[in-house]
Amino acid sequence: MVTPPIDTVLAFTLPDRHARGRVVRLGPTLATILSAHGYPPVIERVLAEALVLTALLGATLKDKEGQLTVQAQTKGGAIDLLVCDYRGGEMRGYLRHDPDRLAELPEQPSLFALFGKGYLAVTFDQAVTGERYQGIVPLEGASLADAAESYFAQSEQIPSLVRIGVERRGGAGSGDALIAGGIMIQHLPEGEEGRERLHTRLDHPEWGHVAALGRTVTGGELADPALPLETLVWRLFNEDEVRTLPGVALSRGCRCDPDHVRSVITQMPEEDRLAMADEAGLVHVDCAFCASRFTLEAIGA
């Protein structure tokens, strides 16, 4: 029996329904990212959902060197900050939370309890053109998927459906591990190749059909490592023509290598490097994404 690939995002289109989509599943990559922090289970699930959303959005970039960043800015919740990014299939993410405030919450806290009065910021950076676009929407609804739908409705004006599932699955001899999956389906704007997105017909009857079918997907299906992504898409839209593109492999990719850190420190004024140094004249730099620590000399670093 061949095990379906995990850590993959698959693009598909429904040409007769004027719709496109992405479906993703994360396993080992998710485990690698989470293992650097030792988060409590509730926080692990939140970051898993955010990473799935990041993969779904990042996979829409046509520029392979472009970067997609998802950031949640919060006030009054258990989570202070959440940041994830995607570039060329490589992902990273972390969040900062208040353990005491988290301990006061129920086992399944609401989105508001976790983030308080928060905002979701989605930033697209195009490496080739140098263009940068950012959309910001309130963190409202029952989940990050709901917030993502609001982002597309308000910032992109594209009718969209987003579903995310996270489950803990047992592995032979490896214990339990989180598997996360998600699907994003969008109505294709009329005249997408050259017209403004404002020409999208929000009352398009074909979109209602696609959205109704998309809503039938379950979190268990999205996070089932034994269910191939192509099969999942076919199950949802077996009455329509479905076209898929080759899947894109996903991996953990943190850009905090020693040379990069050294270049950043070197560009700082000497007096700033001295101010950052300890008694031994060393500067210690911690990476929030992968929890690595780099130690450099303050002068001549």
C-alpha positions in Angstrom: 0.0 0.0 0.0 1.4 3.3 -1.1 1.1 6.1 1.6 -0.2 9.4 0.1 2.3 12.2 0.3 1.9 14.6 3.2 3.4 18.1 3.4 1.9 18.9 0.0 -0.3 21.6 -1.5 -2.4 20.7 -4.6 -4.0 23.3 -6.9 -7.1 22.5 -8.8 -9.7 24.2 -11.0 -13.3 23.6 -11.9 -13.4 25.2 -15.3 -17.1 24.7 -15.9 -17.9 26.3 -12.6 -15.5 29.2 -12.9 -13.7 28.2 -9.6 -10.2 27.4 -8.4 -8.9 25.9 -5.3 -6.0 24.8 -3.2 -5.9 21.8 -0.8 -3.1 21.2 1.7 -2.0 18.6 4.3 0.8 19.0 6.8 2.5 16.3 8.9 6.2 16.0 9.5 6.8 19.7 8.5 4.3 20.7 11.1 5.9 18.5 13.7 9.3 20.0 13.0 8.1 23.5 13.4 6.2 22.7 16.6 9.1 20.7 18.2 11.2 23.8 18.5 8.9 25.4 21.1 7.1 22.9 23.4 3.7 24.7 23.1 0.7 23.4 25.1 -1.9 21.5 23.0 -4.3 24.4 22.5 -1.5 26.6 21.2 -0.2 23.9 18.9 -3.6 23.6 17.3 -3.8 27.4 16.7 -0.3 27.5 15.1 -1.2 24.4 13.0 -4.3 26.1 11.7 -2.3 29.3 10.9 0.3 27.3 9.0 -2.3 25.6 6.9 -3.8 29.0 6.1 -0.3 30.3 5.2 0.3 27.3 2.9 -3.1 27.9 1.1 -2.5 31.6 0.6 1.2 31.2 -0.2 0.6 28.7 -2.9 -1.3 31.3 -4.9 1.9 33.3 -5.5 2.9 33.1 -9.1 6.4 34.5 -8.2 8.4 31.5 -6.8 10.7 34.0 -4.9 7.7 35.9 -3.5 6.8 35.7 0.1 3.5 35.5 1.9 3.2 36.5 5.6 0.3 36.0 7.9 0.4 37.9 11.1 -2.2 38.2 13.9 -1.9 41.4 16.0 -3.9 41.0 19.3 -5.1 42.9 22.3 -6.6 41.4 25.5 -6.2 37.7 24.5 -4.1 34.8 25.7 -2.0 35.1 22.5 0.1 38.2 22.1 1.5 37.6 18.6 1.4 35.1 15.7 3.5 35.2 12.6 3.8 32.6 9.8 5.4 33.0 6.3 5.7 31.0 3.1 8.4 31.3 0.4 8.9 28.8 -2.4 7.2 26.0 -0.4 9.3 26.7 2.7 7.3 27.6 5.8 8.0 28.8 9.3 5.9 30.1 12.1 5.7 30.9 15.8 3.4 32.6 18.4 3.9 34.2 21.7 1.3 33.6 24.5 0.6 34.3 28.2 0.7 30.9 30.0 -1.2 32.2 33.0 -4.0 33.7 30.9 -4.2 30.6 28.8 -4.6 28.4 32.0 -7.7 30.4 32.8 -9.4 29.5 29.5 -11.7 26.4 28.9 -10.3 23.4 27.1 -11.7 24.6 23.8 -11.4 28.4 23.9 -13.1 30.7 21.5 -11.2 32.7 18.9 -11.9 35.9 20.9 -10.6 34.3 24.1 -7.4 33.4 22.4 -6.8 36.6 20.4 -9.0 39.2 22.1 -9.6 42.2 19.9 -7.2 41.1 17.2 -6.5 41.7 13.5 -5.3 39.4 10.8 -2.8 40.9 8.4 -1.9 39.2 5.1 1.1 40.5 3.2 2.1 39.5 -0.3 5.7 40.5 -1.3 6.5 40.0 -5.0 10.3 39.5 -5.4 10.3 40.1 -9.2 8.3 43.3 -9.3 9.1 44.5 -5.8 5.4 45.1 -5.2 4.0 44.7 -1.7 0.3 44.3 -0.9 -1.2 44.0 2.6 -4.8 43.4 3.7 -6.0 43.7 7.3 -9.3 42.4 8.7 -10.6 42.0 12.2 -10.1 38.5 13.8 -13.8 37.7 14.0 -15.8 34.5 13.6 -15.3 31.1 15.1 -12.0 30.3 13.6 -9.0 31.5 11.6 -10.7 30.0 8.5 -13.6 32.5 9.1 -11.2 35.3 9.4 -9.6 34.3 6.1 -12.9 34.3 4.3 -13.5 37.8 5.7 -10.1 38.9 4.3 -11.0 37.8 0.8 -14.4 39.3 1.0 -13.2 42.7 2.2 -9.6 43.0 0.8 -9.8 40.9 -2.4 -13.5 41.0 -3.1 -13.4 37.4 -4.1 -16.1 35.0 -2.9 -14.1 32.3 -1.0 -14.6 29.2 1.1 -11.9 28.1 3.6 -12.0 25.0 5.8 -9.3 23.8 8.1 -9.0 20.6 10.1 -6.5 19.6 12.8 -6.4 16.1 14.4 -4.0 14.1 16.5 -3.3 10.8 14.7 -1.4 7.8 16.0 1.6 6.5 14.1 3.1 3.1 14.2 5.9 3.2 16.8 6.0 7.0 16.7 3.2 8.0 19.1 0.6 10.6 18.3 1.3 13.5 16.0 -0.8 16.4 14.7 -1.9 16.3 11.1 -3.4 19.4 9.7 -5.2 20.0 6.4 -7.2 22.7 4.7 -9.0 23.6 1.5 -9.6 27.0 -0.1 -12.0 27.4 -3.0 -12.6 30.7 -4.8 -14.9 32.1 -7.5 -12.8 33.1 -10.5 -13.4 36.8 -11.2 -14.8 37.4 -14.6 -12.0 38.4 -17.0 -9.4 37.5 -14.4 -6.7 37.8 -17.1 -6.7 41.5 -17.4 -9.9 42.9 -15.8 -10.4 44.3 -12.3 -11.5 41.9 -9.6 -14.5 44.3 -9.0 -16.1 42.7 -12.0 -16.8 39.6 -10.0 -20.4 38.7 -9.9 -21.2 38.0 -6.2 -24.5 36.3 -7.2 -23.0 33.9 -9.7 -25.2 30.8 -9.4 -22.3 28.5 -10.2 -20.5 29.7 -7.1 -23.4 28.8 -4.9 -23.2 25.2 -6.2 -19.4 25.0 -5.6 -19.7 26.6 -2.1 -22.4 24.2 -1.1 -20.4 21.2 -2.1 -17.2 22.6 -0.4 -19.0 23.0 2.9 -19.6 19.3 3.1 -15.9 18.5 3.6 -15.1 17.5 7.2 -12.1 18.3 9.4 -11.4 14.6 9.6 -11.2 14.3 5.8 -8.8 17.2 5.6 -6.5 15.8 8.2 -6.7 12.2 7.1 -3.1 11.2 6.0 -4.5 8.1 4.2 -6.8 10.1 2.0 -5.0 11.4 -1.1 -5.6 15.1 -1.8 -6.7 14.3 -5.4 -9.3 11.8 -4.1 -10.6 14.3 -1.6 -11.1 16.9 -4.4 -12.8 14.3 -6.6 -15.1 13.3 -3.8 -16.3 16.8 -3.4 -16.7 17.6 -7.1 -17.2 14.2 -8.8 -20.0 15.6 -11.0 -17.8 18.3 -12.5 -14.7 18.4 -14.5 -11.7 18.8 -12.1 -8.2 19.7 -13.3 -5.3 19.4 -11.0 -1.7 20.7 -11.2 1.3 18.9 -9.9 1.6 19.1 -6.1 4.1 21.5 -4.4 6.2 20.0 -1.6 6.2 21.9 1.7 9.0 22.0 4.2 10.2 23.9 7.3 12.5 26.6 6.1 14.0 29.1 8.5 16.3 31.8 7.1 18.3 32.4 10.3 21.5 30.8 9.1 24.8 32.1 10.7 25.8 34.0 7.6 22.5 35.9 7.4 22.7 36.8 11.1 26.3 37.8 10.8 25.4 40.1 7.8 22.7 41.8 9.8 24.9 42.4 12.9 27.7 43.7 10.7 25.6 46.4 9.2 24.8 47.8 12.6 26.9 50.7 13.9 29.7 49.7 16.1 28.3 51.4 19.2 25.0 49.5 18.8 26.9 46.2 18.6 28.8 47.1 21.7 25.6 48.0 23.5 24.2 44.5 22.6 27.3 42.6 23.8 27.7 40.9 27.1 30.7 41.2 29.4 32.7 38.8 27.2 32.1 41.0 24.2 29.7 38.6 22.5 26.3 39.3 20.9 23.6 36.6 21.3 20.8 36.5 18.8 17.8 34.3 19.2 15.5 33.2 16.3 11.9 33.2 17.4 10.9 30.9 14.6 13.2 28.0 15.2 14.5 28.8 18.7 18.1 28.8 17.5 20.7 30.9 19.2 23.7 32.5 17.4 26.7 34.0 19.2 28.9 36.6 17.4 31.7 38.9 18.4 30.4 42.5 18.9 33.4 44.0 17.0 34.4 42.6 13.7 31.4 40.2 13.7 
